[in-house]
């Protein structure tokens, strides 16, 4: 036989329920916190994309006063390629050897339009292909931010817009290079 529990023990196990008004306020606070946190995450991702792209993009897009010309890539090492530089812009001087970063946009034996970085013999690819290639990190950031915006913020249409923009940028860079 099981002894009966005292009446006071049963009442001590009951939980107090919050009023519907209090539950609504806490749910709204959690929703607002989630939206704020996901908004900050999406903004940081997009800022990082711009930051990663701007170092090269400013050289390629803002060419006024910069030395412009072509490089005939002779050889490539692990990380860089090099070759002679032929000037195109006024005031630019020919160089027997300039260095360009080795990437999918540069191959040995090719001739590419370039812009010389200030104070050195390093060049970056210019023209439409150079501009698109410079913004590739931003394209990746747009794709990543689209997931955060659609899933974390619940804005599916904006997520599709960001994803479409990122995919278009990456596809255009792939086709131009």
Phi and psi in degrees as a GROMACS rama.xvg file:
@    title "Ramachandran Plot"
@    xaxis  label "Phi"
@    yaxis  label "Psi"
@TYPE xy
-98.891  128.364  UNK-2
-69.2255  147.264  UNK-3
-74.096  144.717  UNK-4
-81.2803  145.598  UNK-5
-66.5098  154.033  UNK-6
-64.9526  -29.9013  UNK-7
-71.7897  -30.2536  UNK-8
-68.6383  -37.6919  UNK-9
-65.8883  -38.6117  UNK-10
-74.5514  -23.7174  UNK-11
-74.6814  -17.9592  UNK-12
-88.3782  -6.46778  UNK-13
-75.1862  141.213  UNK-14
-95.0198  147.89  UNK-15
-88.7762  127.827  UNK-16
-92.0789  140.891  UNK-17
-75.5334  152.84  UNK-18
-69.0548  154.829  UNK-19
-57.6085  -31.3296  UNK-20
-66.5678  -42.5523  UNK-21
-67.9865  -38.774  UNK-22
-64.3402  -39.2603  UNK-23
-65.4225  -38.6794  UNK-24
-68.4947  -41.2961  UNK-25
-70.4896  -35.6377  UNK-26
-66.3042  -39.3347  UNK-27
-66.1148  -38.4006  UNK-28
-65.4253  -41.6399  UNK-29
-64.7793  -42.2466  UNK-30
-62.3713  -44.5152  UNK-31
-63.9602  -39.8858  UNK-32
-63.8963  -41.5351  UNK-33
-64.9859  -43.9954  UNK-34
-63.7207  -40.7816  UNK-35
-64.9344  -44.7788  UNK-36
-64.3889  -44.8204  UNK-37
-68.7631  -33.9025  UNK-38
-63.6938  -41.3326  UNK-39
-65.6155  -42.3305  UNK-40
-61.9577  -45.68  UNK-41
-62.8881  -41.6768  UNK-42
-64.7668  -40.1584  UNK-43
-65.8853  -39.9134  UNK-44
-62.7823  -45.4789  UNK-45
-67.1642  -38.8472  UNK-46
-62.6235  -41.5137  UNK-47
-63.7637  -36.2353  UNK-48
-63.8907  -43.6065  UNK-49
-65.7056  -43.6684  UNK-50
-60.2129  -43.7441  UNK-51
-67.8325  -29.896  UNK-52
-87.6131  -32.3908  UNK-53
-64.8156  -30.7831  UNK-54
-56.335  -41.6072  UNK-55
-90.9451  -37.7375  UNK-56
-62.0167  -36.2451  UNK-57
-65.1044  -34.4399  UNK-58
-67.1046  -38.1628  UNK-59
-82.3073  -38.3623  UNK-60
-86.3491  -34.7574  UNK-61
-102.814  74.0398  UNK-62
-90.5236  -4.39664  UNK-63
-61.8347  124.154  UNK-64
84.5182  0.321424  UNK-65
-99.5204  156.055  UNK-66
-77.5577  126.607  UNK-67
-120.333  147.063  UNK-68
-175.862  -154.791  UNK-69
-129.665  152.618  UNK-70
-120.801  133.887  UNK-71
-101.892  101.85  UNK-72
-69.3645  119.577  UNK-73
-94.8572  -46.2916  UNK-74
-142.472  159.568  UNK-75
-132.582  140.401  UNK-76
-100.634  -154.313  UNK-77
-69.3652  -44.8171  UNK-78
-115.085  -18.6836  UNK-79
-134.315  160.813  UNK-80
-124.1  159.85  UNK-81
-148.224  162.833  UNK-82
175.105  178.991  UNK-83
-75.6787  147.751  UNK-84
-108.161  128.542  UNK-85
-112.146  120.34  UNK-86
-72.222  150.568  UNK-87
-120.54  -36.8214  UNK-88
-85.9602  156.621  UNK-89
-68.4155  138.015  UNK-90
87.6543  -5.46999  UNK-91
-86.498  142.781  UNK-92
-110.695  145.347  UNK-93
-69.9952  145.676  UNK-94
-131.06  143.164  UNK-95
-76.6051  -23.3964  UNK-96
-151.94  121.911  UNK-97
-125.138  159.436  UNK-98
-115.148  137.402  UNK-99
-129.673  145.906  UNK-100
-65.0721  134.965  UNK-101
-77.6906  126.603  UNK-102
-155.59  -174.515  UNK-103
-68.8494  -16.6603  UNK-104
-84.9139  -5.81772  UNK-105
-135.156  130.282  UNK-106
-130.563  151.535  UNK-107
-63.8395  135.076  UNK-108
94.3484  -8.54829  UNK-109
-91.9502  159.417  UNK-110
-117.464  128.652  UNK-111
-131.206  145.878  UNK-112
-75.8459  132.762  UNK-113
-138.484  166.015  UNK-114
-124.1  134.102  UNK-115
-81.302  130.443  UNK-116
-69.8334  147.324  UNK-117
-59.9834  144.1  UNK-118
56.0162  55.173  UNK-119
174.147  -174.853  UNK-120
-113.395  26.4714  UNK-121
-100.209  137.319  UNK-122
-124.352  159.064  UNK-123
-127.19  149.735  UNK-124
-67.5224  139.264  UNK-125
-118.581  -170.87  UNK-126
80.8244  -175.044  UNK-127
-58.4546  -40.8384  UNK-128
-65.155  -39.3637  UNK-129
-66.5015  -40.1734  UNK-130
-64.4892  -48.0272  UNK-131
-63.9289  -41.5171  UNK-132
-65.8985  -33.6229  UNK-133
-66.2419  -30.0188  UNK-134
-94.197  9.78919  UNK-135
-58.1357  -42.9144  UNK-136
-58.4409  -34.0567  UNK-137
-67.7183  -36.4746  UNK-138
-61.6399  -42.3014  UNK-139
-65.2691  -38.6712  UNK-140
-65.4176  -37.4527  UNK-141
-63.0181  -41.877  UNK-142
-63.913  -43.5223  UNK-143
-67.0091  -43.0629  UNK-144
-66.5313  -28.3615  UNK-145
-62.4038  -35.9065  UNK-146
-67.5071  -41.5493  UNK-147
-66.4222  -43.1203  UNK-148
-67.1488  -44.5957  UNK-149
-71.8196  -44.8732  UNK-150
-84.7844  -49.0779  UNK-151
-78.5466  -36.0081  UNK-152
-97.1916  -14.4383  UNK-153
73.0245  26.0079  UNK-154
-110.591  80.7696  UNK-155
-63.9449  -41.237  UNK-156
-62.9996  -44.6018  UNK-157
-65.251  -35.1684  UNK-158
-62.0249  -42.0112  UNK-159
-66.6811  -36.7683  UNK-160
-63.3303  -46.3135  UNK-161
-63.9546  -43.7866  UNK-162
-63.9367  -42.0286  UNK-163
-63.8204  -40.2646  UNK-164
-64.8482  -44.7289  UNK-165
-63.5562  -44.3054  UNK-166
-65.0367  -39.8961  UNK-167
-63.9096  -42.8958  UNK-168
-63.9031  -45.7682  UNK-169
-66.6934  -38.8558  UNK-170
-66.1892  -43.1844  UNK-171
-63.196  -40.6201  UNK-172
-64.5386  -40.4921  UNK-173
-63.192  -43.8394  UNK-174
-71.8459  -33.155  UNK-175
-75.3258  -31.6044  UNK-176
